[in-house]
Amino acid sequence: MKKIVSIVLAMAMLATVLAGCGAADDGKYTIGVCQLMVHDSLDQATQGFVDAVKAQMDAAGKEVEIDVQVAGEAGLCTTVVNTFTAKKVDLIMANATPALLAAANATTTIPVLGTSVTDYSDTFAGNIPANVSGTSDAVPFDEQARMMISSLGLVPGDQVGVLYCTNESNSVIQYEAVKALFEAEGIVVKAYTFSETTELQALTTAMAGECKAVYIPSDNTVAANDAIVGTICTEQNVPVYTSYGGAICYASLAIDYYQLGYETGKMAAQILLNGKTPADYPVMTLTPTVSYNKDLCAQLGITVPAE
């Protein structure tokens, strides 16, 4: 009899633990969203995530509370994430690489989904934690380079400037990739790097005076301040190409960040509603699309290819 009672108690304890992994006692799921900073691409990804989660939860007749917090800078992501772990949220969505690192460092038990992250393997030195997955904003670097070369008529000896913040590891990865591709065609590549946004105006001015074109990777810090870059480069008739789209670029090969967030939200709903785990989902990438800013191209004297 004692053995039977022990088994029953053990099963009861296990059920209690498993119950703690799903919705809270009031039947409502809670999700914490840590967004690195405010700018259009990250805002779109967060909105897509929220819309997807709510749509899936409504269809299942379940309630969800989504707490969206913007850290403002990389160093504050840990503070935001710690509030989520203290609340024992059911899932954390980390928007941008610093947010993802903060979340992964804070918990090994709460599911963590990232978005707007270029390279998960590099972020975690080849060892992605079991409780982490999500979506990537990576786009084919070779196609980006070819698009710039052909649309601008770049020839060996021309110089392309690559602008990025040294605090963002994914930007360094993108710089190294496009550098190799451009240099294989004899095109000179120069990095223009900064760590503080107060450096951006002077740096961009110097870059626009030295380069035939500018490439900006999916760098959150630059994207949040790209109006400065766009104004200076347009005044000097230097075309800007970005990996994230945006109003300042003459052309882009970029993904839809709203859709990126939406796909992340669909993953989150499956994890919460159907017992899936991040390990069940390989990191997802989207197919990028080509777009040209026709007004800006006309101002810069660039011919838009026929559709």
Long-range contacts (C-beta under 8 A, 24 or more apart in sequence): 20-88, 21-90, 22-90, 22-272, 23-62, 23-90, 23-272, 24-90, 27-62, 27-63, 28-62, 28-63, 28-64, 28-65, 29-57, 29-62, 29-63, 29-64, 29-65, 29-90, 29-91, 29-272, 30-64, 30-65, 30-66, 30-67, 30-87, 30-88, 30-89, 30-90, 31-64, 31-65, 31-66, 31-67, 31-89, 31-90, 31-91, 31-92, 31-93, 31-268, 31-272, 32-67, 32-69, 32-80, 32-81, 32-83, 32-84, 32-87, 32-89, 32-91, 32-92, 32-93, 33-66, 33-67, 33-68, 33-69, 33-92, 33-93, 33-95, 34-69, 34-71, 34-77, 34-80, 34-81, 34-84, 34-92, 34-93, 34-94, 34-95, 34-99, 34-102, 34-103, 35-68, 35-69, 35-70, 35-71, 35-95, 35-96, 35-99, 36-70, 36-71, 36-73, 36-74, 36-77, 36-95, 36-96, 36-97, 36-98, 36-99, 36-116, 36-220, 37-70, 37-71, 37-72, 37-73, 37-96, 37-220, 37-221, 37-224, 38-70, 38-72, 38-224, 39-220, 39-223, 39-224, 40-223, 40-246, 40-257, 41-116, 41-137, 41-218, 41-220, 41-223, 41-244, 41-245, 41-246, 41-257, 42-95, 42-96, 42-116, 42-220, 42-257, 44-256, 44-257, 44-258, 44-261, 45-95, 45-115, 45-116, 45-257, 45-258, 45-260, 45-261, 45-264, 46-93, 46-95, 46-261, 47-258, 47-261, 48-257, 48-258, 48-259, 48-260, 48-261, 48-262, 48-263, 48-264, 48-265, 49-93, 49-95, 49-115, 49-261, 49-262, 49-264, 49-265, 49-268, 50-261, 50-265, 51-262, 51-265, 52-261, 52-262, 52-263, 52-264, 52-265, 52-266, 52-268, 52-269, 53-265, 53-268, 53-269, 55-265, 56-265, 56-266, 56-269, 56-270, 56-273, 57-269, 57-273, 60-269, 60-273, 62-273, 64-272, 71-98, 71-99, 74-98, 74-167, 77-101, 77-102, 77-103, 78-102, 78-105, 78-106, 81-106, 81-107, 82-106, 84-110, 85-110, 90-272, 91-268, 91-271, 91-272, 93-134, 93-264, 93-265, 93-268, 94-134, 95-261, 96-220, 97-123, 97-168, 97-169, 97-170, 98-168, 100-132, 100-134, 103-132, 104-129, 104-131, 104-132, 107-131, 111-268, 111-271, 111-277, 111-278, 112-278, 113-264, 113-267, 113-268, 113-271, 113-278, 114-264, 115-260, 115-261, 115-264, 116-218, 116-220, 116-257, 116-260, 116-261, 117-170, 118-170, 118-173, 118-174, 118-217, 118-218, 119-170, 119-173, 120-283, 122-169, 122-170, 122-173, 123-169, 123-170, 128-283, 130-277, 130-278, 130-279, 131-277, 131-278, 131-279, 132-278, 133-267, 133-278, 133-279, 133-281, 133-282, 133-283, 134-264, 134-267, 134-278, 134-281, 134-283, 134-284, 135-260, 135-261, 135-263, 135-264, 135-267, 135-283, 135-284, 135-285, 135-286, 136-283, 136-284, 136-285, 137-218, 137-243, 137-244, 137-255, 137-257, 137-260, 137-285, 137-286, 138-285, 139-218, 139-243, 139-253, 139-254, 139-255, 139-288, 140-253, 140-288, 141-174, 141-177, 141-178, 141-181, 142-181, 143-253, 143-288, 144-178, 144-215, 144-241, 144-243, 144-253, 145-178, 145-181, 145-182, 145-185, 147-241, 147-251, 147-253, 147-290, 148-213, 148-215, 148-241, 148-251, 149-182, 149-185, 149-187, 151-250, 151-251, 151-302, 151-303, 151-305, 152-212, 152-213, 152-239, 152-302, 154-185, 154-187, 154-212, 154-213, 155-186, 155-187, 156-185, 156-186, 156-187, 157-186, 157-187, 157-188, 158-187, 158-188, 158-212, 158-213, 159-187, 159-188, 159-189, 159-190, 159-210, 159-211, 159-212, 160-187, 160-188, 160-189, 160-190, 160-211, 160-212, 160-213, 160-214, 160-215, 161-189, 161-190, 161-191, 161-192, 161-207, 161-208, 161-210, 161-211, 161-213, 161-214, 161-215, 162-189, 162-190, 162-191, 162-192, 162-214, 162-215, 162-216, 162-217, 163-192, 163-193, 163-203, 163-204, 163-207, 163-214, 163-215, 163-216, 163-219, 163-222, 163-229, 164-191, 164-192, 164-193, 164-216, 164-217, 164-219, 164-222, 165-193, 165-194, 165-195, 165-219, 165-220, 165-221, 165-222, 166-193, 166-194, 166-195, 167-195, 167-221, 168-219, 168-220, 168-221, 170-217, 170-218, 170-219, 171-217, 171-218, 171-219, 171-222, 174-217, 174-218, 174-219, 174-243, 175-217, 178-215, 178-217, 197-221, 197-225, 200-225, 200-228, 200-229, 201-228, 201-232, 204-228, 204-229, 204-232, 204-233, 205-232, 208-232, 208-233, 208-235, 208-236, 208-238, 209-236, 211-238, 212-238, 213-238, 213-239, 213-240, 213-241, 214-238, 214-239, 214-240, 214-241, 215-240, 215-241, 215-242, 216-240, 216-241, 216-242, 216-243, 216-244, 216-249, 217-242, 217-243, 218-242, 218-243, 218-244, 218-254, 234-296, 234-299, 234-300, 237-300, 237-301, 239-296, 239-300, 239-302, 245-291, 247-293, 249-293, 249-296, 250-292, 250-293, 250-296, 250-297, 250-300, 250-302, 251-290, 251-291, 251-292, 251-293, 251-297, 251-302, 252-290, 252-291, 253-288, 253-289, 253-290, 254-288, 254-289, 254-291, 255-285, 255-286, 255-287, 255-288, 255-289, 256-286, 256-289, 259-286, 260-286
